[in-house]
Amino acid sequence: MEIKCLKEFDLGMELGQVRSVPVSLGKDMPEAVLFVYSSQGNLDPWPELFNYPKDTLKMVLYTLDGVRMWKRDLGNGVIPGVWYAPFISFDLDQDGVDEIWFVNNLNPNIPFSLNARVLERIDPLTGETTGQWTWPDNTIDDTMSHSYRFFITGGYVHDKPVLVTAQGTYRDMYLQGYGEGMEKCWDIKIPYDDGGARSSHLCPVLDFNDDGVDELFWGERLISLEDGHEVFCGDKGKYLGHSDIVVPFEDIKTGKKYIYTCREDYEQEGEPRVVTYNEKGEREWTAVDSIGHMHNGWIANIGPDYRKVAMAMRITRRVIDNAIVDTEPEDFYFDAVTGEPLESPLPFKGDEFMPVDFDGDGYHEFYGAGGAKKGCVVDREGKVQGFIGGDGVVRSGKIMQWPGELLMVYYQDEGKVRIWGDADAVESEYCKKRFAHSYHWRMQHFMGTGYNHGSSHITCGM
């Protein structure tokens, strides 16, 4: 294994946050990548994590050859945080070119204005605005933490694209689906008292039940992109909280599909903190039957015959020196299919690493996102295979055409983003089949909509 830098992009400033999606520029055009970044770290609507912005949010589009096509500064009206300003690249008009969609604020003097917010569409070839639509103000009367949690994603209904916008995560939740020409296909509200789970921070989109229609994993419920109806909601009437981790995955031996979840909610007693559902939304196994914030988790192939192991990490939050501090991380490991508890299958703390199959053999290596081996790439035995360094993960997976999985990392002081891969990677047949799944393509395009800070909320599935 030879871990090497495949691409480097100089954003020309100190970096506090970086998000990115691939962008298709059309036939006979080079591959491209969009970066949304700021020297300001991510700002969360929760008052205990919010601070006054020290910098504005920028957008820049590069070809993978390193040619900068355009750059935009979004100004003082756009708060630099994933929930204030989500974005995706998505070809809604099916012309072969991915439009860029994001939530903009047209009044730079009032950054919290809901009246001035719009869904904006950008031509990726020029960076110019090609359309603006009023952003729903459904959450205008809620608290700040609940009002400013916006979401954009998309998928397909019998090969026809549907753009999805949403407002709300923890209480009342609103979702809208749009077809070609921005024609509204459906508009739903999921009230706080509906008896079901709330949304998650990273919501996969895929055709989970193989009916030709994509479903949105809106937390522990599946929503059909065809008409917005609820396909199922796990633990409806039992669990009313919120999962930080929602990972659909498949058992290679049986072909059965599952959904692995790690729950954040502190308050609801008597409900397990880790739940895996089957393809019908029924409980398959549960674990950690106590109150606690399961903040981080992943599924990785580290056992014999691509055995999938699930990790869940519990944190405790305390107030120290008038600040919220995460303390005492505790890891749990399970056979992902059976739920059998496992002694630590790795010679390192799983919550400090994220799984990445650099060499393409179908088994995961691990990138050190924290701890003593931060920046290192290690194998399942803990042997160091290379050093990447970095201050934060931007994306992982099939970032560009290269064997195996890649890792995109930003470097705060250097102002650079680098893509890393294995120069010796050769993909196994299992790996090729896994990467061919639409799940991986869509997670790349829609990562800009979700939570991504270091190793937290980063997962592997399908």
DRENDO-1510 file (C-alpha; in Angstrom, 1 decimal, always signed):
<recs>
REC; n; res; u; v; w
REC; 1; MET; +0.0; +0.0; +0.0 .
REC; 2; GLU; +1.3; +3.4; -1.0 .
REC; 3; ILE; -0.8; +6.3; +0.3 .
REC; 4; LYS; -0.2; +9.3; -1.9 .
REC; 5; CYS; -1.7; +12.7; -2.7 .
REC; 6; LEU; -3.7; +12.5; -5.9 .
REC; 7; LYS; -4.9; +16.1; -6.2 .
REC; 8; GLU; -4.4; +19.4; -4.3 .
REC; 9; PHE; -6.4; +22.6; -4.3 .
REC; 10; ASP; -5.2; +25.9; -2.9 .
REC; 11; LEU; -8.2; +27.9; -1.5 .
REC; 12; GLY; -5.8; +30.7; -0.6 .
REC; 13; MET; -6.9; +31.4; +3.0 .
REC; 14; GLU; -7.0; +29.8; +6.5 .
REC; 15; LEU; -9.7; +27.2; +6.6 .
REC; 16; GLY; -12.1; +26.7; +9.5 .
REC; 17; GLN; -14.6; +24.6; +7.5 .
REC; 18; VAL; -14.8; +23.0; +4.1 .
REC; 19; ARG; -17.6; +21.2; +2.4 .
REC; 20; SER; -17.5; +19.8; -1.1 .
REC; 21; VAL; -19.5; +18.0; -3.8 .
REC; 22; PRO; -18.6; +16.7; -7.3 .
REC; 23; VAL; -20.1; +18.6; -10.2 .
REC; 24; SER; -20.8; +17.3; -13.7 .
REC; 25; LEU; -20.3; +20.0; -16.3 .
REC; 26; GLY; -21.7; +18.1; -19.2 .
REC; 27; LYS; -20.5; +16.0; -22.2 .
REC; 28; ASP; -16.9; +16.5; -23.2 .
REC; 29; MET; -16.2; +18.7; -20.2 .
REC; 30; PRO; -13.7; +17.9; -17.4 .
REC; 31; GLU; -14.8; +16.6; -14.1 .
REC; 32; ALA; -15.3; +19.4; -11.5 .
REC; 33; VAL; -15.5; +19.9; -7.8 .
REC; 34; LEU; -17.2; +22.6; -5.8 .
REC; 35; PHE; -15.9; +23.8; -2.4 .
REC; 36; VAL; -17.9; +25.8; +0.1 .
REC; 37; TYR; -15.6; +27.1; +2.8 .
REC; 38; SER; -14.7; +29.8; +5.3 .
REC; 39; SER; -12.0; +30.6; +7.9 .
REC; 40; GLN; -14.9; +30.5; +10.4 .
REC; 41; GLY; -15.6; +27.1; +11.9 .
REC; 42; ASN; -19.1; +25.7; +11.4 .
REC; 43; LEU; -21.7; +27.6; +13.3 .
REC; 44; ASP; -24.6; +25.6; +14.8 .
REC; 45; PRO; -28.0; +27.1; +15.5 .
REC; 46; TRP; -27.9; +25.7; +19.1 .
REC; 47; PRO; -27.2; +28.7; +21.3 .
REC; 48; GLU; -24.5; +26.8; +23.2 .
REC; 49; LEU; -22.5; +26.3; +20.1 .
REC; 50; PHE; -23.3; +29.5; +18.1 .
REC; 51; ASN; -20.8; +32.4; +17.9 .
REC; 52; TYR; -20.7; +35.6; +15.8 .
REC; 53; PRO; -19.3; +34.9; +12.4 .
REC; 54; LYS; -15.7; +36.1; +11.9 .
REC; 55; ASP; -15.8; +35.4; +8.1 .
REC; 56; THR; -18.2; +34.9; +5.2 .
REC; 57; LEU; -18.9; +31.7; +3.3 .
REC; 58; LYS; -17.3; +31.3; -0.1 .
REC; 59; MET; -17.9; +29.1; -3.1 .
REC; 60; VAL; -15.3; +28.1; -5.7 .
REC; 61; LEU; -15.5; +25.6; -8.5 .
REC; 62; TYR; -12.4; +23.9; -9.9 .
REC; 63; THR; -11.9; +21.3; -12.5 .
REC; 64; LEU; -10.1; +18.2; -11.2 .
REC; 65; ASP; -7.2; +19.4; -13.3 .
REC; 66; GLY; -6.9; +22.4; -10.9 .
REC; 67; VAL; -8.4; +25.1; -13.1 .
REC; 68; ARG; -10.5; +27.6; -11.1 .
REC; 69; MET; -13.6; +28.4; -13.1 .
REC; 70; TRP; -15.3; +30.9; -10.8 .
REC; 71; LYS; -15.5; +32.1; -7.2 .
REC; 72; ARG; -18.3; +33.7; -5.2 .
REC; 73; ASP; -18.4; +35.3; -1.7 .
REC; 74; LEU; -21.9; +34.7; -0.3 .
REC; 75; GLY; -21.7; +37.8; +2.0 .
REC; 76; ASN; -22.8; +38.7; +5.5 .
REC; 77; GLY; -26.3; +37.5; +5.0 .
REC; 78; VAL; -25.3; +33.8; +4.8 .
REC; 79; ILE; -24.3; +32.4; +8.2 .
REC; 80; PRO; -21.4; +29.9; +7.7 .
REC; 81; GLY; -23.0; +26.8; +9.0 .
REC; 82; VAL; -24.3; +23.5; +7.4 .
REC; 83; TRP; -27.8; +24.1; +8.7 .
REC; 84; TYR; -28.1; +27.7; +7.7 .
REC; 85; ALA; -26.6; +27.2; +4.2 .
REC; 86; PRO; -27.0; +23.6; +2.8 .
REC; 87; PHE; -26.2; +22.9; -0.8 .
REC; 88; ILE; -26.0; +20.1; -3.4 .
REC; 89; SER; -25.2; +19.6; -7.1 .
REC; 90; PHE; -28.1; +18.0; -8.9 .
REC; 91; ASP; -29.3; +17.8; -12.5 .
REC; 92; LEU; -33.0; +18.5; -12.1 .
REC; 93; ASP; -33.6; +19.5; -15.7 .
REC; 94; GLN; -31.7; +16.4; -17.1 .
REC; 95; ASP; -29.5; +18.3; -19.5 .
REC; 96; GLY; -26.4; +16.5; -18.4 .
REC; 97; VAL; -25.1; +19.4; -16.3 .
REC; 98; ASP; -25.4; +19.5; -12.5 .
REC; 99; GLU; -27.0; +22.7; -11.3 .
REC; 100; ILE; -25.8; +24.0; -7.9 .
REC; 101; TRP; -28.6; +24.5; -5.4 .
REC; 102; PHE; -28.2; +26.3; -2.0 .
REC; 103; VAL; -30.1; +28.4; +0.5 .
REC; 104; ASN; -29.2; +32.0; +0.1 .
REC; 105; ASN; -30.2; +35.2; +2.1 .
REC; 106; LEU; -30.9; +38.2; -0.1 .
REC; 107; ASN; -30.7; +40.7; +2.8 .
REC; 108; PRO; -27.0; +41.0; +4.0 .
REC; 109; ASN; -28.1; +43.2; +6.9 .
REC; 110; ILE; -30.4; +40.7; +8.5 .
REC; 111; PRO; -28.6; +37.3; +8.6 .
REC; 112; PHE; -31.5; +35.6; +10.6 .
REC; 113; SER; -34.2; +36.8; +8.2 .
REC; 114; LEU; -36.5; +34.0; +7.0 .
REC; 115; ASN; -38.4; +36.4; +4.7 .
REC; 116; ALA; -35.3; +37.1; +2.7 .
REC; 117; ARG; -34.2; +33.4; +2.3 .
REC; 118; VAL; -34.4; +31.8; -1.1 .
REC; 119; LEU; -33.6; +28.5; -2.8 .
REC; 120; GLU; -31.0; +29.6; -5.4 .
REC; 121; ARG; -29.8; +27.8; -8.5 .
REC; 122; ILE; -26.4; +28.4; -10.0 .
REC; 123; ASP; -25.0; +27.6; -13.4 .
REC; 124; PRO; -21.9; +25.6; -12.7 .
REC; 125; LEU; -20.2; +26.8; -15.9 .
REC; 126; THR; -20.3; +30.5; -15.0 .
REC; 127; GLY; -21.2; +30.7; -11.3 .
REC; 128; GLU; -24.1; +33.0; -12.2 .
REC; 129; THR; -27.6; +32.7; -10.6 .
REC; 130; THR; -30.2; +31.2; -12.9 .
REC; 131; GLY; -33.2; +31.1; -10.5 .
REC; 132; GLN; -34.5; +31.9; -7.1 .
REC; 133; TRP; -37.5; +30.6; -5.2 .
REC; 134; THR; -38.9; +31.6; -1.9 .
REC; 135; TRP; -37.7; +29.4; +0.9 .
REC; 136; PRO; -40.6; +28.2; +3.2 .
REC; 137; ASP; -40.7; +30.0; +6.5 .
REC; 138; ASN; -42.4; +27.1; +8.3 .
REC; 139; THR; -40.2; +27.3; +11.4 .
REC; 140; ILE; -40.4; +31.1; +11.8 .
REC; 141; ASP; -42.0; +30.9; +15.3 .
REC; 142; ASP; -39.7; +28.3; +16.8 .
REC; 143; THR; -36.5; +28.7; +18.8 .
REC; 144; MET; -33.3; +29.5; +17.0 .
REC; 145; SER; -32.0; +26.0; +17.3 .
REC; 146; HIS; -35.1; +24.6; +15.7 .
REC; 147; SER; -35.8; +27.4; +13.2 .
REC; 148; TYR; -32.6; +27.4; +11.3 .
REC; 149; ARG; -32.1; +23.7; +10.4 .
REC; 150; PHE; -32.5; +23.5; +6.6 .
REC; 151; PHE; -31.8; +20.6; +4.3 .
REC; 152; ILE; -31.5; +20.0; +0.5 .
REC; 153; THR; -31.2; +16.6; -1.1 .
REC; 154; GLY; -32.5; +14.7; -4.1 .
REC; 155; GLY; -33.2; +11.4; -5.8 .
REC; 156; TYR; -35.1; +9.6; -8.5 .
REC; 157; VAL; -38.6; +8.4; -9.2 .
REC; 158; HIS; -38.6; +5.9; -12.1 .
REC; 159; ASP; -35.4; +7.7; -13.4 .
REC; 160; LYS; -37.0; +11.1; -13.1 .
REC; 161; PRO; -35.1; +13.5; -10.7 .
REC; 162; VAL; -36.9; +15.0; -7.6 .
REC; 163; LEU; -35.3; +17.8; -5.6 .
REC; 164; VAL; -36.2; +17.7; -1.9 .
REC; 165; THR; -36.1; +20.7; +0.5 .
REC; 166; ALA; -36.8; +20.5; +4.2 .
REC; 167; GLN; -37.1; +22.6; +7.3 .
REC; 168; GLY; -36.8; +21.3; +10.9 .
REC; 169; THR; -35.0; +18.4; +12.6 .
REC; 170; TYR; -36.2; +18.0; +16.2 .
REC; 171; ARG; -39.8; +19.2; +16.4 .
REC; 172; ASP; -42.2; +20.0; +13.5 .
REC; 173; MET; -40.6; +18.9; +10.2 .
REC; 174; TYR; -41.6; +20.0; +6.7 .
REC; 175; LEU; -40.5; +18.5; +3.4 .
REC; 176; GLN; -41.2; +19.5; -0.2 .
REC; 177; GLY; -40.5; +17.6; -3.5 .
REC; 178; TYR; -39.9; +19.3; -6.8 .
REC; 179; GLY; -39.8; +17.9; -10.3 .
REC; 180; GLU; -38.4; +19.4; -13.6 .
REC; 181; GLY; -39.2; +23.1; -14.0 .
REC; 182; MET; -39.4; +23.4; -10.1 .
REC; 183; GLU; -43.0; +22.1; -10.2 .
REC; 184; LYS; -44.0; +21.1; -6.7 .
REC; 185; CYS; -44.8; +17.4; -6.6 .
REC; 186; TRP; -45.6; +17.1; -2.9 .
REC; 187; ASP; -45.5; +19.0; +0.4 .
REC; 188; ILE; -45.8; +17.3; +3.8 .
REC; 189; LYS; -45.6; +18.2; +7.4 .
REC; 190; ILE; -44.5; +15.7; +10.1 .
REC; 191; PRO; -45.8; +17.2; +13.4 .
REC; 192; TYR; -43.9; +17.0; +16.6 .
REC; 193; ASP; -46.7; +14.9; +18.2 .
REC; 194; ASP; -47.0; +12.3; +15.4 .
REC; 195; GLY; -45.5; +9.6; +17.6 .
REC; 196; GLY; -42.4; +9.0; +15.5 .
REC; 197; ALA; -38.7; +9.6; +15.5 .
REC; 198; ARG; -37.2; +13.0; +14.4 .
REC; 199; SER; -34.7; +13.5; +11.6 .
REC; 200; SER; -31.0; +12.7; +11.4 .
REC; 201; HIS; -28.0; +14.9; +10.5 .
REC; 202; LEU; -27.0; +12.8; +7.5 .
REC; 203; CYS; -30.0; +11.3; +5.5 .
REC; 204; PRO; -29.2; +8.7; +2.8 .
REC; 205; VAL; -31.2; +8.5; -0.4 .
REC; 206; LEU; -31.6; +5.2; -2.2 .
REC; 207; ASP; -34.1; +2.8; -3.6 .
REC; 208; PHE; -34.2; +0.7; -0.4 .
REC; 209; ASN; -37.1; -1.6; -1.4 .
REC; 210; ASP; -36.2; -2.0; -5.1 .
REC; 211; ASP; -39.5; -0.5; -6.5 .
REC; 212; GLY; -37.9; +2.0; -8.8 .
REC; 213; VAL; -38.5; +4.9; -6.4 .
REC; 214; ASP; -35.9; +6.3; -4.1 .
REC; 215; GLU; -36.6; +6.7; -0.4 .
REC; 216; LEU; -35.2; +9.4; +1.9 .
REC; 217; PHE; -34.0; +8.1; +5.2 .
REC; 218; TRP; -35.4; +10.9; +7.3 .
REC; 219; GLY; -34.0; +9.7; +10.5 .
REC; 220; GLU; -35.6; +6.3; +11.4 .
REC; 221; ARG; -38.4; +6.8; +8.8 .
REC; 222; LEU; -38.4; +6.2; +5.1 .
REC; 223; ILE; -40.1; +8.8; +2.9 .
REC; 224; SER; -41.0; +8.0; -0.7 .
REC; 225; LEU; -39.8; +10.6; -3.2 .
REC; 226; GLU; -42.7; +9.9; -5.4 .
REC; 227; ASP; -45.4; +11.5; -3.3 .
REC; 228; GLY; -43.9; +12.1; +0.1 .
REC; 229; HIS; -45.7; +9.3; +1.9 .
REC; 230; GLU; -44.2; +7.4; +4.8 .
REC; 231; VAL; -43.1; +4.0; +3.7 .
REC; 232; PHE; -42.4; +3.1; +7.3 .
REC; 233; CYS; -41.2; +4.6; +10.6 .
REC; 234; GLY; -39.1; +2.5; +12.9 .
REC; 235; ASP; -40.5; +2.2; +16.4 .
REC; 236; LYS; -43.5; +4.4; +15.6 .
REC; 237; GLY; -45.2; +5.1; +18.9 .
REC; 238; LYS; -42.2; +4.1; +20.9 .
REC; 239; TYR; -39.3; +6.4; +20.1 .
REC; 240; LEU; -39.8; +10.1; +19.7 .
REC; 241; GLY; -36.1; +11.2; +19.6 .
REC; 242; HIS; -33.4; +11.7; +17.1 .
REC; 243; SER; -30.6; +9.5; +15.7 .
REC; 244; ASP; -27.2; +10.9; +14.9 .
REC; 245; ILE; -26.3; +7.9; +12.8 .
REC; 246; VAL; -28.5; +6.2; +10.2 .
REC; 247; VAL; -26.7; +3.7; +8.0 .
REC; 248; PRO; -28.5; +1.3; +5.5 .
REC; 249; PHE; -26.4; -1.8; +4.8 .
REC; 250; GLU; -26.6; -5.2; +3.2 .
REC; 251; ASP; -25.5; -8.6; +4.4 .
REC; 252; ILE; -23.3; -10.1; +1.7 .
REC; 253; LYS; -24.2; -13.7; +2.7 .
REC; 254; THR; -28.0; -13.4; +2.5 .
REC; 255; GLY; -28.6; -10.2; +0.5 .
REC; 256; LYS; -30.9; -8.9; +3.3 .
REC; 257; LYS; -31.0; -5.2; +4.0 .
REC; 258; TYR; -30.8; -3.5; +7.4 .
REC; 259; ILE; -30.7; +0.0; +8.9 .
REC; 260; TYR; -28.2; +0.7; +11.7 .
REC; 261; THR; -29.0; +3.6; +14.0 .
REC; 262; CYS; -27.3; +5.3; +16.9 .
REC; 263; ARG; -29.6; +7.6; +18.9 .
REC; 264; GLU; -28.7; +11.0; +20.3 .
REC; 265; ASP; -31.7; +11.8; +22.5 .
REC; 266; TYR; -30.9; +12.1; +26.2 .
REC; 267; GLU; -34.4; +12.4; +27.6 .
REC; 268; GLN; -36.5; +9.3; +26.6 .
REC; 269; GLU; -35.9; +6.5; +29.2 .
REC; 270; GLY; -36.6; +2.9; +28.5 .
REC; 271; GLU; -35.7; +3.0; +24.8 .
REC; 272; PRO; -32.4; +1.4; +23.5 .
REC; 273; ARG; -29.7; +3.7; +22.2 .
REC; 274; VAL; -28.7; +1.4; +19.3 .
REC; 275; VAL; -31.3; -0.1; +17.0 .
REC; 276; THR; -31.0; -2.1; +13.8 .
REC; 277; TYR; -34.1; -2.5; +11.7 .
REC; 278; ASN; -34.8; -5.0; +8.9 .
REC; 279; GLU; -36.1; -4.1; +5.4 .
REC; 280; LYS; -39.6; -3.7; +6.8 .
REC; 281; GLY; -38.7; -1.3; +9.5 .
REC; 282; GLU; -39.0; -3.9; +12.2 .
REC; 283; ARG; -36.5; -4.2; +15.1 .
REC; 284; GLU; -33.8; -6.8; +14.2 .
REC; 285; TRP; -31.7; -6.2; +17.3 .
REC; 286; THR; -31.1; -3.5; +20.0 .
REC; 287; ALA; -28.3; -2.6; +22.4 .
REC; 288; VAL; -27.3; -0.2; +25.1 .
REC; 289; ASP; -30.5; +0.0; +27.0 .
REC; 290; SER; -29.9; +3.2; +28.9 .
REC; 291; ILE; -30.0; +7.0; +28.5 .
REC; 292; GLY; -27.0; +8.4; +26.6 .
REC; 293; HIS; -25.9; +10.3; +23.6 .
REC; 294; MET; -24.7; +7.9; +20.9 .
REC; 295; HIS; -22.8; +10.6; +18.9 .
REC; 296; ASN; -20.6; +8.7; +16.5 .
REC; 297; GLY; -20.8; +5.4; +14.7 .
REC; 298; TRP; -19.7; +3.4; +11.7 .
REC; 299; ILE; -20.1; +0.1; +9.9 .
REC; 300; ALA; -16.9; -1.5; +8.5 .
REC; 301; ASN; -15.8; -4.7; +6.9 .
REC; 302; ILE; -13.1; -6.0; +9.3 .
REC; 303; GLY; -14.0; -9.6; +10.0 .
REC; 304; PRO; -13.5; -12.8; +7.9 .
REC; 305; ASP; -15.5; -13.0; +4.7 .
REC; 306; TYR; -16.3; -9.3; +4.8 .
REC; 307; ARG; -18.0; -9.6; +8.2 .
REC; 308; LYS; -19.5; -6.2; +9.0 .
REC; 309; VAL; -18.8; -4.8; +12.4 .
REC; 310; ALA; -20.8; -1.9; +13.9 .
REC; 311; MET; -19.3; +0.7; +16.2 .
REC; 312; ALA; -21.3; +3.1; +18.4 .
REC; 313; MET; -19.7; +5.8; +20.6 .
REC; 314; ARG; -21.4; +7.3; +23.6 .
REC; 315; ILE; -20.5; +10.7; +25.0 .
REC; 316; THR; -21.4; +12.6; +28.1 .
REC; 317; ARG; -21.8; +16.4; +27.9 .
REC; 318; ARG; -21.0; +18.6; +30.8 .
REC; 319; VAL; -20.6; +22.3; +31.5 .
REC; 320; ILE; -17.0; +23.1; +32.3 .
REC; 321; ASP; -15.9; +26.7; +32.6 .
REC; 322; ASN; -19.3; +27.9; +31.3 .
REC; 323; ALA; -18.9; +25.8; +28.1 .
REC; 324; ILE; -20.4; +22.6; +26.9 .
REC; 325; VAL; -17.7; +19.9; +26.8 .
REC; 326; ASP; -17.9; +16.4; +25.4 .
REC; 327; THR; -16.2; +14.0; +27.9 .
REC; 328; GLU; -15.8; +10.3; +28.6 .
REC; 329; PRO; -16.2; +8.7; +25.1 .
REC; 330; GLU; -17.2; +5.0; +25.4 .
REC; 331; ASP; -17.1; +2.6; +22.4 .
REC; 332; PHE; -19.4; -0.3; +21.8 .
REC; 333; TYR; -19.0; -3.0; +19.1 .
REC; 334; PHE; -21.4; -5.4; +17.5 .
REC; 335; ASP; -21.8; -7.9; +14.8 .
REC; 336; ALA; -23.8; -5.7; +12.4 .
REC; 337; VAL; -26.1; -8.4; +11.3 .
REC; 338; THR; -26.8; -10.4; +14.5 .
REC; 339; GLY; -26.2; -7.7; +17.1 .
REC; 340; GLU; -23.8; -9.9; +19.0 .
REC; 341; PRO; -21.7; -7.7; +21.3 .
REC; 342; LEU; -18.0; -7.9; +20.6 .
REC; 343; GLU; -14.9; -7.2; +22.5 .
REC; 344; SER; -13.0; -4.5; +20.8 .
REC; 345; PRO; -12.0; -6.0; +17.4 .
REC; 346; LEU; -9.4; -3.4; +16.7 .
REC; 347; PRO; -6.1; -2.5; +18.5 .
REC; 348; PHE; -7.2; +1.1; +18.7 .
REC; 349; LYS; -10.2; +3.2; +19.8 .
REC; 350; GLY; -12.8; +3.0; +17.0 .
REC; 351; ASP; -14.3; +6.4; +17.7 .
REC; 352; GLU; -10.9; +8.1; +16.9 .
REC; 353; PHE; -10.8; +6.6; +13.4 .
REC; 354; MET; -13.0; +6.4; +10.3 .
REC; 355; PRO; -13.1; +3.4; +7.9 .
REC; 356; VAL; -11.8; +3.9; +4.4 .
REC; 357; ASP; -11.1; +1.0; +2.0 .
REC; 358; PHE; -8.0; +2.6; +0.4 .
REC; 359; ASP; -6.6; -0.5; -1.3 .
REC; 360; GLY; -10.0; -1.7; -2.7 .
REC; 361; ASP; -9.9; -5.3; -1.4 .
REC; 362; GLY; -13.3; -4.9; +0.3 .
REC; 363; TYR; -11.8; -4.6; +3.8 .
REC; 364; HIS; -11.5; -1.3; +5.5 .
REC; 365; GLU; -8.4; +0.6; +6.6 .
REC; 366; PHE; -8.8; +3.4; +9.0 .
REC; 367; TYR; -7.9; +7.1; +9.0 .
REC; 368; GLY; -7.0; +8.7; +12.4 .
REC; 369; ALA; -9.4; +11.6; +12.8 .
REC; 370; GLY; -8.3; +12.2; +16.4 .
REC; 371; GLY; -6.2; +10.8; +19.2 .
REC; 372; ALA; -2.5; +9.9; +19.3 .
REC; 373; LYS; -2.5; +8.6; +15.7 .
REC; 374; LYS; -4.4; +11.6; +14.2 .
REC; 375; GLY; -3.6; +11.8; +10.5 .
REC; 376; CYS; -2.3; +8.3; +10.2 .
REC; 377; VAL; -3.7; +5.5; +7.9 .
REC; 378; VAL; -3.6; +2.1; +9.8 .
REC; 379; ASP; -4.8; -1.3; +8.8 .
REC; 380; ARG; -7.0; -3.6; +10.9 .
REC; 381; GLU; -4.0; -4.8; +12.9 .
REC; 382; GLY; -3.1; -1.3; +13.8 .
REC; 383; LYS; +0.0; -1.1; +11.6 .
REC; 384; VAL; +0.6; +2.3; +10.1 .
REC; 385; GLN; +0.4; +2.3; +6.3 .
REC; 386; GLY; +0.9; +6.0; +5.7 .
REC; 387; PHE; +0.4; +9.5; +7.0 .
REC; 388; ILE; -2.1; +12.1; +5.6 .
REC; 389; GLY; -2.3; +14.6; +8.4 .
REC; 390; GLY; -5.0; +17.2; +8.1 .
REC; 391; ASP; -7.4; +19.2; +10.2 .
REC; 392; GLY; -10.7; +17.8; +9.0 .
REC; 393; VAL; -12.3; +15.3; +6.7 .
REC; 394; VAL; -14.3; +16.8; +3.8 .
REC; 395; ARG; -15.4; +13.6; +2.0 .
REC; 396; SER; -14.6; +10.0; +1.6 .
REC; 397; GLY; -15.4; +7.2; -0.8 .
REC; 398; LYS; -15.5; +7.4; -4.6 .
REC; 399; ILE; -14.4; +11.0; -4.9 .
REC; 400; MET; -12.9; +10.6; -8.4 .
REC; 401; GLN; -12.0; +7.8; -10.8 .
REC; 402; TRP; -9.3; +5.8; -8.9 .
REC; 403; PRO; -9.3; +2.3; -7.6 .
REC; 404; GLY; -10.4; +1.9; -4.0 .
REC; 405; GLU; -11.8; +4.6; -1.8 .
REC; 406; LEU; -10.3; +8.1; -1.4 .
REC; 407; LEU; -10.2; +10.6; +1.3 .
REC; 408; MET; -10.5; +14.4; +0.9 .
REC; 409; VAL; -8.9; +16.4; +3.8 .
REC; 410; TYR; -8.4; +20.1; +4.5 .
REC; 411; TYR; -5.4; +21.8; +6.0 .
REC; 412; GLN; -6.3; +24.8; +8.1 .
REC; 413; ASP; -3.1; +26.8; +8.1 .
REC; 414; GLU; -2.0; +25.9; +4.6 .
REC; 415; GLY; -5.4; +26.8; +3.2 .
REC; 416; LYS; -5.3; +23.6; +1.0 .
REC; 417; VAL; -7.5; +20.6; +0.3 .
REC; 418; ARG; -5.9; +17.3; -0.8 .
REC; 419; ILE; -7.4; +14.1; -2.1 .
REC; 420; TRP; -5.5; +10.9; -1.0 .
REC; 421; GLY; -5.6; +7.4; -2.3 .
REC; 422; ASP; -3.6; +4.2; -2.6 .
REC; 423; ALA; -1.2; +4.1; -5.6 .
REC; 424; ASP; -1.3; +0.3; -5.5 .
REC; 425; ALA; -5.0; -0.1; -5.1 .
REC; 426; VAL; -6.7; -3.0; -7.0 .
REC; 427; GLU; -10.4; -3.5; -6.6 .
REC; 428; SER; -11.8; -6.9; -5.7 .
REC; 429; GLU; -15.1; -8.1; -7.3 .
REC; 430; TYR; -16.8; -7.5; -4.1 .
REC; 431; CYS; -15.5; -3.9; -4.0 .
REC; 432; LYS; -16.6; -3.3; -7.6 .
REC; 433; LYS; -20.1; -4.4; -6.8 .
REC; 434; ARG; -20.3; -2.3; -3.7 .
REC; 435; PHE; -19.1; +0.9; -5.5 .
REC; 436; ALA; -21.5; +0.3; -8.3 .
REC; 437; HIS; -24.4; +0.9; -5.9 .
REC; 438; SER; -26.2; +4.2; -6.4 .
REC; 439; TYR; -25.8; +4.9; -2.7 .
REC; 440; HIS; -22.1; +5.8; -3.1 .
REC; 441; TRP; -22.7; +8.2; -6.0 .
REC; 442; ARG; -25.5; +10.0; -4.1 .
REC; 443; MET; -23.6; +10.3; -0.8 .
REC; 444; GLN; -20.9; +12.2; -2.7 .
REC; 445; HIS; -23.3; +14.6; -4.4 .
REC; 446; PHE; -25.4; +15.2; -1.2 .
REC; 447; MET; -22.7; +15.4; +1.4 .
REC; 448; GLY; -23.0; +19.1; +1.3 .
REC; 449; THR; -26.4; +18.8; +3.0 .
REC; 450; GLY; -25.2; +16.9; +6.0 .
REC; 451; TYR; -23.2; +17.1; +9.2 .
REC; 452; ASN; -19.5; +16.5; +8.7 .
REC; 453; HIS; -17.0; +17.5; +11.4 .
REC; 454; GLY; -14.0; +15.3; +11.8 .
REC; 455; SER; -15.0; +11.7; +12.5 .
REC; 456; SER; -18.4; +12.4; +13.9 .
REC; 457; HIS; -21.4; +11.3; +11.9 .
REC; 458; ILE; -19.2; +9.6; +9.2 .
REC; 459; THR; -20.4; +6.2; +8.2 .
REC; 460; CYS; -20.0; +3.4; +5.7 .
REC; 461; GLY; -22.8; +1.3; +4.3 .
REC; 462; MET; -24.3; -0.6; +1.4 .
</recs>
